[in-house]
Amino acid sequence: MKAIDISWEPDGLFALPVGPWAEDKYRLLSAYMQMFATGMRDKWNKRVFIDLYSGPGSAIVRDSGKWLKGSPLLALSSKNPFDKYIFCDEDESSITALEKRIEKHFSGNDVTLVRGDCHNKIQDVMSAIPSHSRNQTVLSFCFVDPFSLNLQFDTIRQLASKFVDFLILLALDMDGRRNVKHYIKETNIKVDRFLGLNDWRKRWSEFSQVDNNFQRFLADEFEKQMISLGYHKHKRANTRHITTSDKNLPLYHLAFFSRNSLGYSYWDECLKYSSNQIPFEF
């Protein structure tokens, strides 16, 4: 496979404005999806792609005006397509634009669109996943791409009751670091929901005596929560740090979680070959 092409032609529909650093995220996602969809093709009867914050399917880089495939179009364009796609978004203009793009370019795919906040609509998302049985094995890959720490761990917990690998954007720098003074207040429950815990402040108090890096604390707590659901702690870092293109300032982490070591082997490989300059072979 040649260098990953994430470009998209302007089509007159709504596209999500993004910073230039989003290209790194989309290349990394595309690399992993292709490895997942191809590598799992003969091992599972049904391969499902779930996108909890799908957006309109396309993005436009603010500085350059360059159009990119967003996560839904990257998944639908995969060399070995998934058997089922589930896209969720609460923004009506986004989900409508995505619906039109799918109708025009990918009408032959099995797609379910869920309109609404993923946390409120999680049962609709789960109902759209094909049933797993002795005669039909089902493995899902879920991409979670929120703009902030609005992610609620209970949603991840419910999805994890099925066979699901996750790639999750953790907005630890662009939200967590900037708002730590607000989030540590007892009256603020945002981090409680993000971690699925209400006793984290005591551990943060102890942690901050040695290391006052709130982002690192949140990352450790989130990973422990995933491990409690049966996900493996990777021998190397589960995360890829995304920074701004101009000043190299930290923005967020992309964190991968799987219950199978093969998933981490794929993740390690795509970390090497997600660059636009490096050919990606599989």
ABEGO torsion letter per residue (X at the ends): XBBBBABBBBAGBBBBBBBAAAAAAAAAAAAAAAAAAAAAAAABABBBBBBABAEAGBBBBAAAGBBBBBAAAAAAABABBBABBBBBBABAAAAAAAAAAAAAAAAABBBBBBBEBAAAAAAAAAAABBBBBAABBBBBBBBBBBABAABBAAAAAAAAABBBBBBBBBBAAAAAAAAAAAAABAABAAAAAAAGBAAAAAAAAAAAAABABAAAAAAAAAAAAAAAAGBBBBABBABBBBBBAAAGBBABBBBBBBABAAAAAAAAAAAAAABAABBBBX
